[in-house]
Amino acid sequence: VHDTNNWVDIFGLNSSLFRGDDFYKGGDVGLPLGSKADIMTPWEHVRRPSNGESSIFTSFTDKKRIAEKFGKTNKVSMTDLNALEAKGKIKIHTPESVAEMMKNNGNKKLIKDANNVKQIMSKNGEFLMEGTIDKSHIKGCQ
């Protein structure tokens, strides 16, 4: 379990994560924990273009302008996300936690690529959510 306090903005200047998605019509976001999908690891989610493949991860960013590139933008508060994780409803994967998973995997290729994936995620302000975020936590952006 990682400490999400290292990415929470204590001054409240950036207290939400954003998701751009023109196909979002309301409802919960993400697959339930324990689901099966085409993409099952965070590094595959970051590295592979989806090409219509399913993923157990849902991308969010702390940079609204990045989310806007993907379509209509919604947000979720980090307070809500931390509470959902504490209740075991979701897992939050940060650039640092994904790199650690890769380094601890034992696969030499993954160990070598860990910092690259971390850089890609950091550049995009990307956080991966594993699990379902209830629609009550998802708010539209003005």
C-alpha positions as CSV (number, residue, x, y, z in Angstrom):
1,V,0.0,0.0,0.0
2,H,1.4,3.4,-1.0
3,D,1.0,6.7,0.9
4,T,-1.1,9.0,-1.2
5,N,-0.3,11.9,1.1
6,N,2.8,12.5,-1.0
7,W,0.6,13.7,-3.9
8,V,-2.2,15.5,-2.1
9,D,-1.9,19.2,-2.3
10,I,-2.0,20.4,1.3
11,F,-2.9,23.9,0.2
12,G,-6.0,22.7,-1.7
13,L,-4.8,24.4,-4.9
14,N,-5.3,21.2,-7.0
15,S,-7.8,19.1,-5.0
16,S,-9.2,17.2,-8.0
17,L,-8.2,14.7,-10.7
18,F,-9.7,15.2,-14.1
19,R,-10.9,12.8,-16.8
20,G,-11.7,13.8,-20.4
21,D,-14.2,11.4,-22.1
22,D,-16.7,12.3,-24.8
23,F,-18.4,9.0,-24.4
24,Y,-19.2,9.4,-20.7
25,K,-23.0,9.6,-20.3
26,G,-23.2,9.4,-16.6
27,G,-22.9,6.4,-14.3
28,D,-20.1,4.7,-12.5
29,V,-16.5,4.8,-14.0
30,G,-14.2,1.8,-14.1
31,L,-14.5,-1.9,-13.8
32,P,-15.0,-3.5,-10.3
33,L,-11.8,-4.7,-8.5
34,G,-10.9,-8.2,-9.6
35,S,-12.3,-7.8,-13.1
36,K,-10.6,-9.3,-16.1
37,A,-9.7,-7.2,-19.2
38,D,-7.4,-7.1,-22.2
39,I,-5.0,-4.8,-20.3
40,M,-4.2,-6.0,-16.8
41,T,-1.1,-4.1,-15.8
42,P,-0.6,-0.4,-15.3
43,W,2.5,-0.3,-17.6
44,E,0.5,-1.9,-20.4
45,H,-2.2,0.7,-19.9
46,V,0.4,3.5,-20.2
47,R,2.4,2.0,-23.0
48,R,-0.2,0.4,-25.3
49,P,-2.6,2.3,-27.4
50,S,-6.1,0.9,-26.5
51,N,-7.3,0.2,-30.0
52,G,-10.7,-0.7,-28.5
53,E,-9.2,-3.0,-25.9
54,S,-10.6,-3.1,-22.4
55,S,-8.5,-2.1,-19.3
56,I,-8.9,-2.6,-15.6
57,F,-7.5,0.9,-15.2
58,T,-9.1,4.3,-15.8
59,S,-6.8,7.2,-16.5
60,F,-7.2,10.5,-14.6
61,T,-4.9,13.5,-14.6
62,D,-4.1,16.4,-12.2
63,K,-3.8,18.7,-15.3
64,K,-7.2,19.8,-16.5
65,R,-5.8,20.9,-19.9
66,I,-4.6,17.4,-20.6
67,A,-8.0,15.9,-19.8
68,E,-9.6,18.4,-22.1
69,K,-7.7,16.9,-25.0
70,F,-9.7,13.7,-24.5
71,G,-13.1,15.3,-24.5
72,K,-15.8,16.5,-22.1
73,T,-14.1,16.9,-18.8
74,N,-15.2,15.7,-15.4
75,K,-13.5,15.7,-12.0
76,V,-13.3,13.7,-8.8
77,S,-12.0,15.1,-5.6
78,M,-8.8,13.6,-4.2
79,T,-10.6,13.5,-0.8
80,D,-13.2,11.2,-2.3
81,L,-10.6,9.0,-4.1
82,N,-8.6,8.6,-0.9
83,A,-11.8,7.6,1.0
84,L,-12.7,5.1,-1.7
85,E,-9.2,3.6,-1.5
86,A,-9.4,3.4,2.3
87,K,-12.7,1.5,2.1
88,G,-11.1,-0.9,-0.4
89,K,-13.3,0.2,-3.3
90,I,-10.4,1.3,-5.6
91,K,-6.7,1.3,-5.8
92,I,-4.9,4.5,-6.8
93,H,-1.7,4.0,-8.9
94,T,0.6,7.0,-9.0
95,P,3.7,7.3,-11.3
96,E,5.9,6.4,-8.3
97,S,3.8,3.3,-7.3
98,V,3.7,2.0,-10.8
99,A,7.5,2.4,-11.2
100,E,8.0,0.5,-7.9
101,M,5.7,-2.3,-9.0
102,M,7.8,-2.6,-12.2
103,K,11.1,-2.6,-10.3
104,N,9.9,-5.2,-7.9
105,N,8.5,-7.5,-10.6
106,G,11.7,-9.4,-11.3
107,N,11.4,-9.0,-15.1
108,K,14.6,-7.3,-16.3
109,K,12.7,-5.6,-19.2
110,L,10.2,-4.1,-16.8
111,I,12.9,-3.0,-14.3
112,K,14.7,-1.2,-17.2
113,D,11.4,0.5,-18.4
114,A,10.2,1.6,-14.9
115,N,11.6,5.1,-15.0
116,N,10.3,5.6,-18.6
117,V,6.8,4.7,-17.6
118,K,7.1,6.9,-14.5
119,Q,8.2,9.8,-16.8
120,I,5.3,9.3,-19.2
121,M,2.8,9.3,-16.4
122,S,4.4,12.3,-14.6
123,K,4.5,14.3,-17.8
124,N,0.8,13.8,-18.3
125,G,0.0,14.1,-14.6
126,E,-1.5,10.7,-14.9
127,F,-3.0,8.6,-12.1
128,L,-4.6,5.2,-12.8
129,M,-7.7,4.1,-10.9
130,E,-8.3,0.4,-10.5
131,G,-11.9,-0.3,-9.4
132,T,-15.2,1.4,-9.7
133,I,-15.8,5.1,-8.9
134,D,-19.4,5.6,-8.0
135,K,-21.2,8.3,-10.2
136,S,-21.9,10.3,-7.0
137,H,-18.2,11.3,-6.9
138,I,-18.0,12.4,-10.5
139,K,-18.7,16.1,-11.1
140,G,-18.8,18.1,-14.4
141,C,-16.3,20.9,-15.0
142,Q,-17.3,24.4,-16.1
